[in-house]
Amino acid sequence: MAAVRMQGPNSHYLPAKRPKRSGASLRFARTLLFGFCTLLTACSSKQTLEPINPLIPPHVLSGQAAYDRVKSFVDLGPKVAGSPEAEAAAKWIYTTMISVGIETEIISFKDPTPSGTSTFHNVRGVLPGDKSKTILIGCHFDTKAKIDDTFVGANDSGSGVGLLIELAKVLKENNQPGPEFHFAFFDGEECLVHYGANDGFHGSKHMADQYEQAGILDHFAAVIILDMVGHEDLTITIPSNSDPYLVSKVFEASHNTGHRTHFRLFGKIIADDHTAFMNKGVPAVDLIDFAYGSAPSLNDYWHTKDDTMDKISADSLEIVGKVTLELINLLNVQPRKE
């Protein structure tokens, strides 16, 4: 199934890109079929599935705490990639992650863009554990350029940043034997003109390349991307170019936590920070609300000056946070069967 191409610089839709591993067409068809079957099963089920020996109870995640972190980050102002403000935002994330007890680093690198070579600043935190089943949870922190001089991206990207920091804190405080966690804050997700080889997703592509060069891609059990997860009218629209097994576990996790109605399949391909990892054969899922608008069927707040804190809800952040924690529990106790 070919993706719909939307014209213009805001488009996240891209044509399907064949992954490096073989059998991509078959896997893609199985993604849609498997996800649809999972949707029917989850909707019809009347019995809550309980995880075995959960790594961490989802109820310890505070939506209000995540909301407060979103607001503090958004208050920094615009963070266009390549700008001094974006570098300052990276340092803010670094300092905040250190304050919650996570070993963190800033990874600066140069990359070509339509406006010339720019310097980007990824931030990565690591919570040590079993490296053979590493889980990366990521978001982007840069804001879209050329929208408005005051554009702060409360949902895109503030919500992901605030929730990811709070998830890192909770996982640190409730640390038990389990997978190693990498917390990735990507710079340069937004494009300047049109998403393409040298425009957009700079941070995630650079980090995926780093892992590939280090020869450790096989260590990753899952990549979970959080993007636009704070809208008060929450609808997580999982794109069809997510890993089918992880999609099934997201639906199971949302069912277990009582939030199944907020999660659905989008039915189209969305290019996002998960794409760089999927293209290298790493299982990844994109938790994104691509119905971020004034009505359920619209996305009219996205990449506009209306993306402000009054649209963000602590309840929505808590829902996505709890489902993410339950997803981690399921991945930890239910090993993937190839």
N, C-alpha and C positions, 0 to 999 in steps of 0.2 A: 504494500500500500504506500503510495507516494504521499509525502506530507504536503499540506497546503503552504504555498509560499505567499507571505504577506509582503507587499511592497513597502519600502521606506526604512529608515535607519533604526526604527524601534523593533523590527521584526526579530523574534526569537525562533520563528519557524524556519527550518532548513530542510532541504531534500535529504532523504535517507543517505547516510554515508556507510559504506560497507566496512565493517570491522576487519581488523587484520586476521582474526582467526577465521577458519573456514566454516561453511554452513550458515552464513549470516541470514540468508533469506528464510531458511527453514526455522531458525531460532526466532526471527522476527514474527513469523506467522504463529509460532507456538506462544510467543509473548501475548499476542492478542487473544488467542484461544484460551490460554491458561488464565489470563487475567479475567476474562469474561466468566469462565467457569468459577473462579474464585469469588467473583462478585456475587454470582447467584448463590453459591454455597453459604457465604457469610451472611447474606441477607435473609436466607431461609432458616439459618441455625437459631435455635432457641436456647442452647446451652452454652454458657461461657466456658471457654477453654482456659484452664489454669496452667501457667508455666511451671516447669519442674525446677525446684531449687533456684528461684530467681536471683540473678546477680544483684539486682537493686530494685526495691519496691518503687513503682512509678509515682506513688502519692507523695514522695518526698520532694518532688519538683514544684516550686512555687512560681505560678504565673505572674504574680505581682512583683516578685524579685526580678524575673526576666524583663518585665515591663519597665521597671526602674532602670535597668541596664540599657534597654533600648533608648529610653529618653535621654540618659546621660550621653550616649553615643551620638544620637541625633542632634543634641544641643551643640556638638562640635561644629556643625554647619556642613556645607558642601565638601565633598571629598573626591573630586574628579581625579582619575588616575593620572599619574605623572606630575601632579601639583604638589606644592609644599603642604597643602592641607591634607592630601592623601597620606603623605609621609608622616605627618603629625598624628593622623588617625591610626596608622600602623603602630606608632609608638604608644599611643593610648591603649590599644588592644594588648600590646606586649606587657605594659605595666599592670594592667588589670588582670591579665592571666597569671602573672607572677604573684599578684596579691592573693589569688585564690589557691596558690600552692602548686601551679602547673609549671614544669620546666618548659620554657618558651624561647623561641628565637625569631629574629627578623631575617628573612632571606631576600636580599635586594638583587635585582638582575635587570639587564637592559634587553629591550625587545623592539623590533621595528613596528611602527604604526603608520597610518596614512599621513600623519603629521611629522614623521621622522622618528628617530630612535628616542624612546622614553625609558625612564627608570621606574621600575615597579617594586613593591615591597610586600611580599607574602609574609604572613605571620603563622608560625606553627608551634603548637604545644604538644607535648607527649606525656602520657600517663603510662608508665612501664607495665608490661604484662606479658602474656604469651604472644611472642612475635609471630608464631605460625598462623595465628588467626586474628591479625590486626584489623581493627575497624577504624576507618577514617570518617569523621563527621566534619562537614565543611560548609562554608557560606562565603559570599563575597562581601567586601566592605566598601568598595568604591561606589560613587554615585554618577548617574548619567550626566554627561555634559550637554550644553546648549539647550537646556530646557528653560531654566530661569536662574538668575543669579543667586536666588535664595533656596534653590531646590535642595532638600535635605534627604529625600528618600527614606521616609519613616518605615515603610514596609519593605522597600527595595533600595537599600540593603539593611536598614537598621534592625528590623525584626530578627533576621538571621543571626546578626552579630550578638544581640542581647541574649537570645535564647541559647546560642552556642556557648557563650561564656558561663551562663547559669548551668547548663548541662555539664560542662567541664568541672565546675565547682561541686556539683552533686556527685558526680562520679568519683572525684577525688575524696570527698568526705565519706563516701560509702564504699571505698575501694575494697574489693575482695578478689581472690584469685580468679583470673579471667583473661580476656583478650587485652592486648596492648591497644591503647586509644591514641589516635592522632587527631588533633583539633586544628583544622586548616582554615585560615581566613585569607581568601584569595583577593588579590588586587587585579585591576584591569579586566574585570568581567564584562563591563559595558563596552560597546563598540563606539567608535567616533563617527563612522559613516555607515558601513554595512558590515554585519558579522561575516568574517572571512578568515583566511589563513593568517593575516597580520592585523586583524581588527577584532578585538574581543576575546575573552576567555584566556588572557595572557597568563594569569596566575595559575589556574588549574592545569593548563597545558605544560607550563614550566615545571610544576611539582610532579605531574605524572611522568614527564621526561626524566626528572631527577631519580625517581623511584626505579624507572626502567634501567637507567644507567648504573644504578647501584645493584641491580639484579634481584630486587626484593618484591617485585609486583606480585609474585605468587604467594607472598605472605598475607595479602589482603583478602579477608573474607568478605568485606563489604565496604562500599563507599556510600555514605548517606549525605545528600545535599539538602540544606535548608534554605529556601529562597522564597521570600514574600509569604511569611507564615503567621502574620500578626493581625490580619484583617478581622474586624469585629464580626463580619458575616463570613465565617471561615468555610472555604471549600477547597480542600487540597486536591488538585487535579494532576494525578500521576501520569506523566507522558508515556506513550507506548514504547519509547526507546529506553525504558528502564529494564533492569534484569527481572525476568518473570518470577524467579524464586523469591527475590526480595520483595517484589510487589505482593506476592501471596502472603509473605510474613507481615508486611505493613497492614494488609487487610485483617489478618488474624490479630495483630497487636491492637488495632483500632477497635476490633470487636471485643477483645478481652477487657479493654479499658472503658468500654461503653461509649465510644465516640465514632462508631462505624459510619454514621450518617454524614460526617464531615470529610470523608475520603471517597474518591471515585477515580475511575480511569478517564483520562482526557481523550484518548482515541487518536491523538496526533503526536507527531514527533516534536519535541521542544529541545532546542539546543541550549544547554546550560552547562554548569561546571562539572556535571557528571559525565558529559560526553567524552572528555579527554581520557577518562579512565575506562569507559566502555569500549572506546576505540582500541585500547590496549588489552582488552580481554579481562578487565577487572569488573566483577559484579558491582553495579551501582544503581541507586534509585534516587529520583529527584522528587522531593516533597516541596511542591510549589503551588501557590494559589494563583492560577491564571484566570480567575474569575473575580479579579480585584476591581470592583466597580460599584456604581450607584444602583445596580440591579443585578440579580443572580446571573443573568446571561451576558453581562457586560464585563469588560476589563478596562473601563475608561478612566480609572485613577492611575493606571500603570504608566510610568514615564511622563507624568504631568505634574504641575505644581500642586495638584490636589493630594499628592501622596504625603500626608501630614499626620502628626501624632494623634489627632482626633479620630482617625480611622483605626487606630491600633487598640487591641483589647488584651488585657491580662489573661482573660479566660481562653482566648484563642491560643496564645503562647503556651499556656499550661496544657491545653489539649495536645498540641504538637509535641511538646516536651515529654508528656507522659507516654504518648504513643511511641516516640523514639526510644525511650527507656525500655518499654515493653518489647520493642523490636530487638533491642540489644539482648534482652533476656532470652527471647526465642532463638536468636542466632547462637547464643552461648550454650543452650541446652538441647537444641535440635540441629545437630550438624547437617550441613548441606549434603544431599545425596545426589551424586552425579549420574 
